[in-house]
Amino acid sequence: MLVISIIILFILSFQVMPVSLGVDSKNLNIRVLSLAVLFLVLGQVILFLLGVWLGNRFLHLLINARQYILFGGFFFISVRYIMDAFVIRKGERSYLIGNPKMFILPSIAQAINTFLSGLLFYFIPVDIGKDIIYLAVFSLFFALVFIFIKFSKQALSAVSLLYILGGGLIGILSFYFLFN
């Protein structure tokens, strides 16, 4: 299950890419760029922790339907990823951010799938402490890489392709949870 959780967390960290792509790295100083990256990573980690906390509070009631909950939840997340890919491709889900105060809302909005996955991680027996570290490292990597990539059609296409691949892989994992 450790490998599956790492794969899921790796794919969840893709969500920082569209927001990072919209950060104007040429016109912002290093302090503001560091703040942008920090908000993106914290948005992922905090919403994941909130999902795990909430899942620990009430999902024990649904333990008998574990495989169906995991299948439905991750299949829903995979569909959201694939739908978001088409929106990103058009450039409608990227945020052009120049004001440091505007980093908070997109960093939370992009982490909704991470929140939903955090809920579902109640049913996956892993070490949440290590998962948080994996999610933070993966998110930090993608935020740092994509914050310095120029906002262009090619960059949006690359992010869109990664979203489609990630959504497909999460969809495959959802069927694994259903039949395992």
Secondary structure, DSSP 8 states (H G I E B T S, - for coil): -HHHHHHHHHHHGGGHHHHHHTB-TTTS-HHHHHHHHHHHHHHHHHHHHHHHHHHHHHGGGGGGGHHHHHHHHHHHHHHHHHHHHHHHHHTSS---B-SGGGGHHHHHHTTHHHHHHHHHGGGS-S-HHHHHHHHHHHHHHHHHHHHSS--SHHHHHHHHHHHHHHHHHHHHHHHHHHH-
